[in-house]
Amino acid sequence: MDVNTLLAMTPEEVAQAIIARRHELGDTLPNIVRDRKQELDQLNPLVETALKERDKATDEVSNLKEKRDSLQSEAKKLRKKLTSLRETLIEEKKLKNPNPGWAKEKLAQKLAEIDEKVETSALDLNSERKLLRQMRELTRSHEEWVAKRLDSNPELKEYREGWENHRQLLEDADAAHEKLVGLAEVSGEHHTKYAEHKEIQREAQSQLNRSKSLLSSVDDIVGYWNHRIEHGFEDLKDGTGDLMAASRMVSEGKPSSMPQRPVVEKRGGEEE
């Protein structure tokens, strides 16, 4: 209905049109309420399942991070112990012919630098994986060097076994990190699915609430407008208000509502 048609209607005709519309809603809204309830019956389990899957994946990622960090921390403590043991072996002349390649690389220092990057830098999962593998390769190279000299230096057994344990810790940390990378993607997918289902659920619930509210108000609105048609549209002294007040103001040349205060521009183009 356009504005001109609406303005040409009498108050009684407007009231009748409102009543007709409410009767129409009263006929259609029960079906809408039923459909939204059925939709929610299907959506609610989907949302609940998606939430559980997301939380499960998130918990697994968190547990893997904790396991990885714990293994790295244990490896770091063992590495410090082995570095100290190396110094002792050298002082006691039990560590002979240090490998020039390893001495040049300064294994402990290199591993410490990688440790610092892992602990202090904002790295993505792939960058962390690369650093963990660097640590593992450095450890394997030194482990091989020690193994070659075990026959001539039996007292290096503790030192060798320590580095073997260190390598195993790093391999376990790397394995945990590999699982973490895969699960992080799965967790993101579950979160996206949950967010999508949740948004559809929210919209369906909003429509259901709105439809139920409109349906519950049909009788009251129809009763109100029938009351107005029967008794008039001016002030009935019953608290229902004067519906013709704005019309009288317009007929008297007055604005139908309170005029708005005009916007006053300040210097520099700013507004009050």
C-alpha positions in Angstrom: 0.0 0.0 0.0 1.5 3.3 -1.1 1.4 6.5 1.0 -1.3 8.3 -1.1 -3.6 5.4 -0.8 -3.0 5.3 3.0 -3.7 9.0 3.4 -6.9 8.7 1.4 -8.3 6.1 3.8 -10.6 6.9 6.7 -9.6 5.9 10.3 -12.2 3.1 10.1 -10.7 1.8 6.9 -7.2 1.8 8.4 -8.4 0.0 11.4 -10.2 -2.6 9.3 -7.0 -3.1 7.2 -5.0 -3.7 10.4 -7.5 -6.2 11.7 -7.6 -8.0 8.3 -3.8 -8.2 8.4 -3.8 -9.5 11.9 -6.3 -12.2 11.0 -4.1 -13.1 8.1 -1.1 -13.4 10.4 -3.2 -15.4 12.8 -3.8 -17.9 10.0 -0.2 -18.1 8.8 1.9 -17.7 11.9 1.1 -21.2 13.4 2.6 -22.8 10.3 5.7 -20.5 10.6 6.0 -21.4 14.3 5.7 -25.1 13.5 8.3 -24.9 10.7 10.8 -23.0 12.9 10.4 -25.5 15.7 11.1 -28.3 13.3 14.1 -26.5 11.9 15.5 -26.0 15.4 14.9 -29.7 16.3 17.2 -30.5 13.4 19.7 -27.7 14.1 20.2 -28.1 17.8 21.8 -31.6 17.6 24.1 -30.3 14.7 25.2 -27.3 16.8 25.8 -29.5 19.8 27.8 -32.1 17.8 29.8 -29.4 16.1 30.6 -27.8 19.4 31.7 -31.1 20.9 33.9 -31.9 17.9 35.5 -28.4 18.0 36.1 -28.6 21.8 37.6 -32.1 21.4 40.0 -31.0 18.7 40.9 -27.9 20.7 41.6 -30.0 23.8 43.7 -32.4 21.7 45.7 -29.5 20.2 46.2 -28.1 23.7 47.4 -31.5 25.1 49.8 -31.9 22.2 51.2 -28.4 22.7 51.7 -29.3 26.4 53.4 -32.6 25.5 55.6 -31.0 22.9 56.7 -28.2 25.2 57.3 -30.6 28.1 59.6 -32.8 25.8 61.5 -29.7 24.6 61.9 -28.5 28.1 63.2 -31.9 29.2 65.6 -32.0 26.2 66.9 -28.6 27.1 67.7 -29.6 30.7 69.4 -32.8 29.5 71.4 -30.7 26.9 72.7 -28.4 29.7 73.7 -31.4 31.7 75.5 -33.0 28.7 77.3 -29.7 27.9 78.6 -29.6 31.5 79.6 -33.3 31.3 81.5 -32.6 28.1 83.5 -29.8 29.8 84.3 -32.2 32.6 85.4 -35.0 30.2 87.6 -32.6 28.3 89.3 -31.3 31.5 89.9 -34.9 32.7 91.4 -35.7 29.3 88.7 -38.4 28.7 87.3 -36.7 25.6 90.0 -37.1 23.0 90.3 -35.7 19.5 87.2 -33.5 19.5 85.6 -33.5 16.1 86.7 -30.3 14.3 83.4 -30.0 12.4 81.4 -30.2 15.6 83.7 -27.9 17.5 83.3 -25.3 14.8 79.5 -25.6 14.9 79.5 -25.3 18.7 76.6 -27.7 19.1 75.4 -26.4 22.5 75.5 -22.8 21.4 73.6 -23.6 18.2 71.0 -25.6 20.0 70.6 -22.8 22.6 70.0 -20.3 19.8 67.3 -22.5 18.3 65.8 -22.9 21.8 65.6 -19.1 22.2 63.9 -18.7 18.9 61.2 -21.3 19.8 60.6 -19.7 23.2 60.7 -16.0 22.4 59.6 -15.6 18.8 56.0 -15.6 17.5 56.4 -18.5 15.1 53.8 -20.3 13.1 53.5 -24.1 13.3 55.6 -24.8 10.2 58.4 -22.5 11.5 58.5 -24.3 14.8 58.6 -27.7 13.0 61.6 -26.5 10.9 63.5 -25.5 14.1 62.7 -28.8 15.9 64.1 -30.7 13.0 67.2 -28.6 12.9 67.8 -29.4 16.6 67.2 -33.1 15.9 69.7 -33.2 13.0 72.3 -31.4 15.0 71.9 -33.9 17.8 72.1 -36.9 15.5 75.4 -35.6 13.9 77.0 -35.3 17.3 75.6 -38.6 18.4 77.2 -40.3 15.5 80.5 -38.7 16.2 80.5 -39.9 19.8 79.5 -43.4 18.8 82.6 -43.7 16.6 84.9 -42.8 19.5 83.2 -45.1 22.1 85.6 -48.0 21.5 88.7 -45.8 22.2 86.9 -43.9 25.0 84.6 -46.3 27.0 84.0 -43.5 29.6 82.0 -41.7 26.9 79.1 -44.2 27.3 77.1 -42.0 29.6 77.7 -39.0 27.3 76.6 -41.0 24.3 73.5 -42.4 25.9 72.6 -38.9 27.1 72.7 -37.6 23.5 70.7 -40.6 22.4 68.0 -39.8 24.9 68.2 -36.1 23.8 67.6 -37.1 20.2 64.6 -39.3 21.2 63.1 -36.5 23.2 63.3 -34.2 20.2 61.9 -36.9 17.9 58.9 -37.3 20.3 58.5 -33.5 20.4 58.6 -33.4 16.6 56.0 -36.2 16.4 53.7 -34.4 18.8 54.2 -31.2 16.7 53.3 -33.1 13.5 50.0 -34.2 15.0 49.4 -30.7 16.3 49.8 -29.2 12.9 47.1 -31.6 11.4 44.8 -31.2 14.3 45.1 -27.4 14.3 43.6 -27.4 10.8 40.8 -29.8 11.8 40.1 -27.7 14.9 39.7 -24.6 12.6 37.3 -26.5 10.3 35.2 -27.7 13.3 35.1 -24.1 14.6 33.9 -22.8 11.2 31.2 -25.5 11.0 30.1 -24.7 14.5 29.9 -21.0 13.8 27.9 -21.6 10.7 25.4 -23.9 12.4 25.2 -21.5 15.4 24.3 -18.5 13.2 21.5 -20.5 11.4 20.3 -21.6 14.8 20.3 -18.1 16.2 18.3 -16.8 13.2 15.8 -19.6 13.4 15.3 -19.0 17.1 14.9 -15.3 16.5 12.2 -16.0 13.9 10.5 -18.4 16.2 10.4 -15.9 19.1 9.2 -13.2 16.8 6.4 -15.4 15.3 5.3 -16.6 18.7 5.2 -13.0 20.0 3.2 -11.8 17.0 0.8 -14.8 17.3 0.2 -14.1 21.0 -0.6 -10.5 20.3 -3.1 -11.1 17.5 -6.2 -11.2 19.7 -5.2 -8.2 21.7 -4.5 -6.1 18.6 -7.7 -7.1 16.9 -9.7 -6.4 20.1 -8.0 -2.9 20.4 -8.9 -1.9 16.8 -12.5 -3.3 17.1 -12.8 -1.2 20.3 -11.6 1.9 18.4 -14.0 1.3 15.5 -16.9 1.0 17.9 -16.0 3.9 20.2 -14.0 6.3 18.0 -10.4 7.4 17.5 -10.1 10.5 19.7 -9.4 10.5 23.4 -11.8 8.0 25.0 -10.5 8.7 28.5 -9.7 5.0 28.9 -6.0 5.3 28.5 -5.9 4.3 24.9 -4.8 7.7 23.7 -6.0 10.2 21.1 -5.2 8.9 17.7 -6.5 12.0 15.9 -4.2 14.5 17.7 -1.6 14.6 14.9 -4.3 14.9 12.2 -5.8 17.9 14.0 -2.4 19.6 14.2 -1.8 19.2 10.5 -5.2 20.6 9.6 -4.4 23.6 11.8 -1.2 24.1 9.9 1.1 22.8 12.6 3.7 20.1 12.3 2.5 16.7 13.2 5.5 16.0 15.5 8.1 17.9 17.4 10.4 19.6 14.9 14.1 18.6 15.1 16.7 21.1 16.0 18.6 22.1 12.9 22.3 21.1 12.7 24.6 24.2 13.1 27.9 24.0 11.4 30.9 25.3 13.3 34.0 26.9 11.8 36.1 24.4 10.0 33.2 22.3 8.9 32.5 20.7 12.4 29.0 20.1 13.5 27.5 20.7 16.9 
